[in-house]
Amino acid sequence: MDRIQKNFGFGCMRLPMKGGEVDEAQFCAMTDAFLQSGFNYFDTAHGYLDGKSETALRACLTSRYPRERYVLTDKLTHYFFKKQADIRPLFESQLAACGVDWFDFYLMHAQSAENFGHYKSCRAYETAFALKAEGKIRHVGISFHDSADVLEQILTEYPQLEIVQLQLNYADFDSPDVESGRCLAVCRAHGKPVIVMEPCKGGSLANLPGEAKSVLDGLHGGSPASYAIRYAAGCEGVAMVLSGMSDLQQMEDNLSFMKDFRPLSGAERAAVEQVRVILKARHLIPCTACRYCTAGCPQHISIPDVLACLNAKSQSADPGTDAGYRELCKTGGRASDCVRCGLCEKACPQHLPIRELLSRAADEFER
């Protein structure tokens, strides 16, 4: 824990891409700017960008800087192991992919009531604690997507967990589906520091509709992303906020307000609350584009992009939305191709009724 510098981390799920590959030149520039500004925390997972996130970190971070310059977090994801014997080989492959001998943090990924049962039956927690005892992990924690009651169960059963990664943003704080505020309270009760993911809710709080953006513009300072990230960083019990920056411009903007972090003022908090009310009234599909739903889709439907088209259509009569959907279907399945297997809904951290939403998209764009 003591190696973390400041309270801002680089989430490596949405890296700059070029021709389907990570744009390593831009990622190197972003990495350099991040480290030179005094930050050092990088977060990845084996499934991010179909494995390209880990290898990009090897190319752009770990092969270019000494190990003491950075803190690296990776995760154990349920897709990649079926039994306990699978875990150590997977872990070793992650070390090799990242080009390191040990991880600072290793998280049991996307814990929920269903996933927790799988991890317990495979003794995944016990294996991670053993790897820590061997010096291959410095700290063991979880990333979490479920109710506060499930989080309470996990932290009670495994009190040796050291940190919790939670989705937390001003749009979701009081959400009955995400329960960010209640989950934060559970962590505080158990004395577990929190790492925040999705402070900008998959970019939606950085790219606000006009009415909401004008509220923040009235403050005369800062990007929409700055208010979202500072809101999360100012919550009691939060040790770190991750930002999934996908280009150098986003990196420079984030660094501009996190180098000398200050919590939101009273006027800023009031403006953010006004934005939250506006967004809630729009009834947008709360997809964060994490793309967990696409990994197992047998029809190769780009579900987050389909849902983005549906959101855009609900907010505007622009015929370009229909054209965008048709273009999307040239490289993947159509919404109507859904076979209703439900794998996407099991993977969705937002607990969205994806099958119902795809049916709605098919009616909207394919009739």
C-alpha positions, 0 to 999 in steps of 0.5 A: 500500500505504501508504494502508491503515490497519490490517489489517481490510477491509470485504468488500462481497459480502454487504451488508445487503439489503432487498426485493432491493436494498441497504439503503443506510441501513444500509450508510451507517451501517456505512460511517460506523462503519468509517471512524470506527474508523480503517479504510479498506479496501473490497473489491468486484467487478463481479458482487457482488450482480449489480452492486449492490455497486459502485453501493451503494459509490458511493451510500454511500461514494464520493459521501459521503467524499473520495477520500483517506479510503478505499482501494477494490479492484475486480476483473476477472472472467472472466464479463464479457470474452471478448477483450482489447478488452472489458477497457478498456470494462468497466474504465471502466464499473466506475470509473463504477459506483463513482464514482471515477477510479481504483482503489487495487487491481485484482485478476485475479479468482478465478484458477485453472488454467482461468481463468488461461489465459483471462486470458493469451489475452486479455492481461488482466494486460498490460492491467491493468499498462498501466492502472496505468502510466496512473494508473488503478490503483495496485496490481495483484494477484490473487484466487486459488482453486486449488492452490499449484502453480498459484499458484506458476506465476502468481507466477513468470510475473508477478512484478510482481504486488503482492498476493494475495487468498486464502481462509484460515480455520482450517477450511481451512488444511490442506484438500487441496482449498483448500490455504490453508496451502500457498498462504500459504507460496508467497506468503511465498516470493515476498514477496507480502503476503496479503489474506484472504477467507472468514475465517469460511468464508461465515459457517459459522465465525460460526454454529457448531453447539452442540457447537463453539460451547460450546468457544469459549464456554468461553473466556469472551469474544468471538464465534465470528467473533472467533476466526476473524478473529483466527486469520486476521489472526495468520498470518504474511504476512497484511496484511489480513483481509476480513469480509463484514459484512451488518448493523450488528451484525456490523460493531460486533462485528468492530470491537470486536476488530479496533480493538486487534487481538491474535493468538490466545493459546495457549489460544484456538488450542487451542480453535479446533483443537478446533472444527476437529476437531468440524467435520471430523467432521460432514462438512458440505458446505463451501459458503461461499455466495459464489454464483459458481455461480448466475450461469450456472445455466440452471435458476436453482437457488439452489445455496448455499441448496439445499446449506444445506438439505442440511447442515441436514438431515444435522444434524437431523431437524427437519421445518422443513428440508423446509418450508424447501426447499419454500419455496426452490423457490417462487422458483427451480429445484428440485434435480431441475431440474439439467441437469448442464451443469457450469457451476456446478462450473467456477465453484465456488472450493471445487471441490464436486461440485455436480451430485452434491450436487443429485442427493442433495438431490433424493433427500432433499427431493423423493422 
